[in-house]
Amino acid sequence: MQTFIQSVIDKYAASTVRLLDILRDIQAEYQHISSPAIELLSSQLNIPRTQIISVIEFYSFLHASPTGKYDILISDSITDLMLDKENLLNYFASQLKLTVGELRSDGLVSLNNTSCTGMCDQGPAGLVNGYALTHLDRPRVDAIVKLVEQQVPVAEWPSEFFQVDDNIHQAGLLLQAPIQAGEGLKASFKRGVQKTLQEIDISGLRGRGGAGFKTAMKWRFCSEEQETERYVVCNADEGEPGTFKDRVLLNSYAHQVFEGMTICASIINAQQGFLYLRGEYLHLYQPLLDILEERRKLNLLGKNILDQQHFNFDIEIRLGCGAYICGEESALIESLEGKRGIPRNRPPYPVSQGYLNKPTVVNNVETFLATAKIAVEGGQWFADIGTEQSKGTKILSISGDCAKSGIYEYPFGTSIAQVLEDCGATDVLGIQVGGPSGTFIDISEDQRKLAFEDLATGGSFIIFNQSRNILDIVKNFTHFFAHESCGFCTPCRVGTALLKKQLDKITDGHGSAGDVVALEELCQLVKNNSHCGLGQTAANPILSTLERYPEHYQKQLKAISYEPGFDLDASLETARRLANRDDAGAHLSQVEED
């Protein structure tokens, strides 16, 4: 073990900012990061073992205790649950003869749930040793079980088990005619990089990750910082349930995304870029490395790009390890530096103090895709489409109860009704726009528009028909936020857990009218006092459905004024066992006093 770990440390030049890469490699070899491995890393990297342990505990794809040689995770996204994922998971467990959440006694296989894997258009989905599994059903599960029991290497499994389709159903400005490699850079250099920045400003392009900050303004702020060392970061950590557009863009439009990053580098004078790729997209890692190498051979990366003297820029891919919070730009930067993905206090913002405290531009995959095309076509070409405040187009990931799940590109200002018609959605109950952190709207709101000034979205668009239970949806989203809280601030760490508990009490039929009032008050506390966007939006599923479907909550209430949220007597069971008592005096009763 010592020889292997030393080789991994040497591979990453004993750099502490590469800690996640080092831990990923060790886990891939040994199925976990053991105490001796932690001790060795602590000694060789000169960092406290407690820091390494805290990083391992923070990321869901890192483990201090063994997982199986075949580590199978099944997506617990709402779209997978809608496809009977729960019964499929139980069937999987029965066929493998193990309990969900545990390592089988022979150490061969482990099975557990995981958050959304970005395969919402082709579920039920999962991962095996980090690689995507799609279109899971009982026959496919039977085949996988047989492969596991025969200990067939994952690399030799049938390729159709891992097939990930783009499912592009509607292309617009950006998707219908991708640029050729180098075309955007050549146009930018011919025009002049500062004039290209002006064209991006004219285009009105705003960040496509959901926040909507003006792209040209962000790049200008960064370029004006006094520091000479600057960085470009592409945020490809799309962890929002129901979002998978970045997966498609990196699969089929990666050249254009990398081109956009390189144009940004020329404008802000950066020499290093990073693509932060979510761990669930491991299947894209090697193909993207190959594309980067191709771009180096074409002189589109490296030294003196396209013969531009002193313009040296390259891109490195860093893999995430399963943490939704790392979609937040400052948490992503912390992760890039080999730390836990805890959001930073802001200000300062990344444009002035980002990666390694140097000026850094962080933009979404779709944003860089758009900038490369704007460099070719000009700003007005983009600005002519959309609304006054929302220029251009938006790429949507559409899933749920519709005939054609997949990718759709629309001009901003398009109505929800048009989207529903195009994807074949009927008998609609409601739509979750922008993922769990966004807004749940009723079908009566189908004339609302996709736009920053109306329904802003990072791209997630989940449709639910009349057969669905609103409270089941809200419960799934609320549990998701409680699981994904980074734990940094009390309002989110404690608040999301309390939201989960209070909502469960109501959905399980033990709530009263007072519990609904308390739930709403708790929502406001979490929303208004949390440190970052996760906590600030964690209550959205409850608040938006309470507003639109109060009757669904009322139906679950018991005809009582109060019922305890937990069983006091049951909570004393451990104390009774330790005291070896089970008499009446060792029990408590909970009754409501007049």
N, C-alpha and C positions, 0 to 999 in steps of 0.2 A: 504493500500500500504506500509506503513512504516514497518509493521510487516513482510511482505513478503520480502522486500528489506533487512531488517536486518537479516533475516534468510539466505538469499543468501550471504551476507557479512560474516556471521559466517561460512557458509559452506566452504568458501575459506579463512578462518582465517584472514580476513581483509587484505589480501596481495595485494599490488599494482601490482605485476607481474601477478595477476590473473584478472586484470581489464577486459580483453576481455571476460573471462568466466562469470564474474559477469554481464556484459552488455548483453551478449547473453541470460542469464537466465531471466533477467528483460524484455527484448524485447519479449521473447517467452511467457511470462505471460501477458504483456500489449500491445503487437504489436508495441511498440516504447519505447524510453527512455525519459520520460517527464522532464520538468524543475525541478519540486519538487524532482524527483528521482535523478537528477544530483546534486542538492543541498545536499541531504542526503548523497550521495556517497562522495561528496567532504568533508563533515564534518567527516564522519566515517573513510574514508581512508586517510584523511589529505593530500589531493592533490587538487590543484586549479581546480575550476569548468571549467576554460578555457581549461585545459589539458584534462579533460573528454570530453568536447565538441569537441575538435580537434580530438580525437580518434574516436568519433562517426561519424564525418564528413569524416574521412579518409576511413573508410571501407564501402563498398557498401551494406553489409547486416545489417548494424546498422542504425537506423533512429531516429531522434529527433522529427519527426512528425508522426502521426498515419498511419499505414498500415492496410490492411484488416484482419479480423479474418482468412480469407483465402487469403494469400499473394501469388499470382501466378506470376512466372517469366518464360519467354520463352527465350531459348538460341538464341542469335544473331550470333552464330558462322557461318562461311562461309558454313560449311557442312549442317547446318540446313536451311540456305537460299537456298541452292541448292535443298532442299526437299520442297520448296514452303512455308517455314515458315512464310513469310510476309503475305500472304493471310490467312494462318491459324490463325495468331495473330489477324488480323482484324476481322475474323469470330468469334473468341473467344470474342473479345470486343463487337461485335454486339449482341451476345447471352447473355452476362452478362449485357448488356445495360450500358456500361461505356466507358470512353476514356482511351486509353493506356497511362500509366504514372500517372494515378490518382486513388484516393480512391473513391469508389462509395458513393453516398450521405448517404446511410444507414450504412456505415462503415463495411459492411459485407465482401467485397471483393476488392482487388486491383490487377491490372494487369500491368506488365511492361516487358521490355527487360532486359536481363542480358548477361554477357559475357559467353564464352564457359563453359558448365557444365560438360565436360568430358564424354559425352555420344555420341560422334560423330559417333559411329558405330551403333547407334540405335535411331536416331532422326527421325523427329523433337523431341526435348527434352525440358524439363523445370524443374521447382521446384515448389512445393507447401509447404509453411511453412518450406522450407529448404530441403524437401525430393524429390528425383529424380523422375521425370515423363518421361517415354520413349514411343517411337512409337506413338506420338500424331497424330491424324487425326480427321476429322470432327465428326464421330460417337463417338470417345472417348471424344472429346470436349463437345459434347452434353450431354454425361453421366456425365462429371465433373460438367457442369453447373447445371444439375439437383441435384447433390449431394450438391453443394454449396447452392442452393436456399432452399433445405430441411434442411440445416445446419447439415448434417451428419458429425461427427468428422472424420478427415483425417485418423485416426487409423482404421476406419471401412470401408474405401474405398476398392474396389476390389484390391486384391494383384497384379493382372496382370498389373495394371496401373503403379506399382512401380518395375516391374521385370527388373532387370539389369543382362544381360548375359555376360559371359566372352568372348565368341566368339574367342577362341584360335584355329587358323587354322593350325599353324605350330609351333611345339615345337622342341627345340634344346637342347644344353647342360644343360641349367638351368630349362627349363619348363617340359621336358619329364620325369624326375625322381627326384622329390623333396625329400629332406632328411627327415628323421624321427625327431621328436622333441627331441632335446638333442644330436643328432648324431654329429653335428658339434662341440659342446662344448666338448664332450667326446674325440673326435679326437684331438682337440686343447690342452686339458689338458694332454693327453697322450704324445703328441709330445713335449709339452712345449709352452707357449704362445709366447715367443720371436722367437722360431723356426717357429711357425705358421705365425708370421709376415714376416719371411723370405720367407715362401711359397707364401704369398700374393705378395711379391716383385717379386719372380720368375714368378708368373702368368702374370705379366705385366698389371694387372687390373688397369684401369683408370676410374675416376668418370663417371658414366653413365648419369649424369644430362646434359651433353653437353660440359662442360668446359674441361673435360678430364685430370684433374690433377691426378698424380699417387697416388693411394690409400695408398699403403704402406708408401710412403714418408710423406703423410699428417699425418698418424697415428704415425709415428716415431717422427715427429716434435712435435706433441702434447705431446707425452709421455716424451719427453726430457725437457719440460718446468718445471721450478722450483716450480710452484704452485702445491700444493697437491690436490686441489679440481678441478676435471675435469668433463666434460659433453660429452655425445654422443647425437647427434640430427639427426633424420631421416627426411629428407625433402620430405614430401608427399604432397606438394603444387603444383601439376603439373597443372599450369594454362595456359600453352601454347596451344592455339587452335589447335585441331587435336591430342592432346596427351591424352591417357587414359590407358596406360599400367600399371601405378602404381595402378590404381583402381582395375585392375584384379589381380595384385600381392598381394594386401592387402586383396582381397576377397578370394583367393584360396591358397596363399602361405605365409600367415602372420606369421606362426610359423617360417619359414625359414628367413624371414626379421628380426623378433625379435631376432632370433638366431645370425644373423650377427651383430646386434647391441650389443648383449651381448659379443660376441667374441671380438669386438672392445673395449668394456669396460674392459675386462680382460687384454688386451694389453696395454691400456693407463692408467689403474688403475682409472676408473671412477666409481662412485656409483649411478649416476642418468642419465637416458636417457629420451628423449622426442621424440614422434612421432608427428610432426606438420602436421595435417590432414586438407586438404583444406575444407572450409565450404561447398562446393558443394557435398562432400562425407559424408554428415551427416548420410546417410543410413548405412555406414560402422562403425560408431562410437560404437554402442552397441556390435555388433559382435566382434570387436577388443578388447573391454574391457573384454569380456568373454574369449577370447583367452589368454589375459594377466593373468587373474585369473587362468585359467587352467595351465599356465606355472608356476605360483607360487605354485600351488598344486603339480606340478611335480618336485619342487625344481630347476627349471630352471630360476627362478627370486627370489629375496629376499635375505636372509642372508645365507652365506656359501653355495653358489650355487654348487650343485653336490658334497657336502662335501669338497669343497675347502675352507679351513679356511681363514677367513678375506676377501673372495671375496663376497662382498655384492653389489648388483646392482638391480635396478628396473626401470621400464619404465612407463611414464605418457603420456597420449594422450592430446594434446592441439588442439583445433579447430580454424581454421582461420575464417575470417569474410568477405571474398570476396575482395581480393586485389592481382592482378596479380604480383605486384612488390615483394610480400613476397616469391616468388620463388627464389629470390636472397638471398644468405645465410645470409648476414649481416642484410638485411631488415627482414628476418624471425626471426633472433635473437631479433631484436628490438620488433617485434610483440610478441614473447615469453615472453618478459619482460613487456607486457601490454601497449606498446606504439604504436604510428603510425609506419608503416613499412617503414621507411626512410632508404635507404642504408647508411652504415657508410663509413667514409673515410678509405681507406686502403693503406699502413699498419697503425696500426697492423692488422693482419689477425686473424680470429676466433681461429686458432690453438694456438695462444698465448693469445688473449683477445677476448673471445666470449661471451657466456651467462654469465651475471653478471660479465663481464670482466675476466672470468676464462677461461683457455684453453678448447677449444671445438672442437670436430670433427663434421662436418656437411657433410653428404653424402646422396645421392639419394637412394630411395627404391630399385632400381635394383642393386645398388652397394652393399648394405648389403645382398641382396638375393645371389649375386654371391660369396661374401666372405664366407658365411656359407658353400656353396658347395665346394669351394676351400679348406676350412679347412678339409673337408672329403677326397676329391680326390687328393689334392696336387696341387702345382702351375704349374707343367709341364703339367698336364692334361688340364689345361686351356690355357696355352701358346702355345700348339701344334696347336691350332685353330686360324684362323685369319691371319693378315698380320704382317710384321715386327714391325710396329709402333702401330698397333691396335690389341691387343690380345683378343681371346675369341669371344663371340657372342654379338649381339645387338638385343634387343627386340623392335619391331616397332608397333606403333598404326597406322593401315592403314584404311583410310576412303576416302569418295568422290566417284568418278565415277569408281567403280569397282564392280565385281560380289560378292565378299566376303570381306566385311569390317570386321576388327577385329585385333587380335594379331598374329604376326608372329615373330619368332626368327631366325636370320640368322648369320652365321659366318661373321665377318668383312672381307671385300674384295668381298662380293657378289655384282653383278652388279645390276643396277636399272632395266635393262631389265628382269632379273630373277624375281625380286620382282613383276613387272607388270604382268608377265606371271602367276605367282602363284596366284595372287589375282583376276585374270580375268579382267584386265583393257585393253580396246580396244579403238581405235580411240583417242589416248591420245594427248592432247594439251601440257600439262606440269605438273610438279609435284612440290609441295611445300615441300621441305625436311627440317625438323627441325622447322616446324611451321613458323608463320609470321616473327620471328626473324632470321630464317634460310635463305635458298637460293631457289629461284624459278628457276627450270631448264626446258629447252625445251626437247621435246621427242628425238631430235637429239643427246642429251647427255646421252642416255640410257645405254651407256657402262661405264659410271662413276661408281665408287665403293662406298659402304658404308664403310667409314674409316675416322679416324681423319685426315689423310693426304689428303683426297679428299672431301667427303661429310660427315662432322660431323653432328650428330643429337642427340638430347635428346630423340627422338623416334617418333615424329610426321611425318606423311607421307600422304599428302593429294593429291589426283589425280583429275585432271580436264580433261574432254574430249573436243573435238572440238566445242561442242555447247556452251561452256562457254565464257564469255566476260572477257578478261584479266583485263580490267580497273575496272570492278565490283569487282573482287577479290582483287585487290590492294586497292581499296576504302574501302572495308570492313576491311582489315588489318590496314590501316592507321587510320581509325576512332577508331579502337580498341586501338592502341597505344596512341592516343590523350586522350581517355577516361581513360586509365589505368596509365598514367603518375602520379607519386606520387607528383609532383609539387615542389620538393625540389630545383632543379637547373633550372636556366633560359633557358639554351639551350634546355632542354627537355620540360619543362612546356610550354614555348612560342613556341619553335620550332615545337613540334608535332602538336600544334594547327594551326600553319602557314602551315605546310605540308598538313594537312587536308583541309584547306581553299584553298590553291593553287591547290591541286589535284582536288578538287571539281569544281573549276573554269574551269579546263581543261576538266574533264569528262562531265560537263554539257554543253560543247560546246561553252564556252566563252573565251577560251584561245588562245593565239597566240604563234608563235615560240619562242618569247622572254620569255613567261611564262614557257615553258618547260626548257629553260636554267636556269631561276631563280629557278625553282623547283629543278633541279639537284644541283645547288649551295647551296640551303637551306639544301638539304639532307646531303651534306658534312659538313656543319656547325653543324648540329645536331649530326651527327655521330662522329665527331672529338672533340666535346667540352662538351658532356654530362657527368654527374657524374658517371652513372652506365650503366649496360648492356642494360637496357630498351631503354634509349635514344640512346646508341651507335648502336643498331640494328633496331631502329624504322624506319629508312629509307631503310632498306634492300629490302622490297617488291617493292618499287619504283625503286631503283637502279638496282636490278636484272632483272626487267621486261623492264626497259628503255634500258638496254643493249641487251636484247634478242628480244624484240618486239617493236622497235621504231615506226614501222608503225602504231601500234594500237593507240599510242599517236598522231601521225600526223593526223590520220583520224578525230580526234575530234577537230582539230584546225579550227578556223574561218579564212577566207581570209582577215584578217586585221592585222595591225601592232601592235595594242594595244587596249585593252578594260579594263576598270577599274575593279578591283577586288571586289569592293563594290559600292553601290549606295549612293553617297554623299547626294543627295536630300532627299532620303528616311530616311537617318540617322538624318535629321533635323526635322522629323515629330513631335517628342516629344517637341522640342523647339517651333515649330509653335503652337502646341496645348496649351502650357503653356502661350505663348505670345498672344494667341487669334488672330493670324495672318495667312492669307492664300493668301496674295497679291503676285504679281510677285517678289517683292523685298525680299520676305521671301523664295524664291526658288533658287536653284543653278542648273546650267547645267554643265555637264561634256563633254567636247569636246577635241579632240586631236589637239594640236597646231602644225602648220607646223614648 
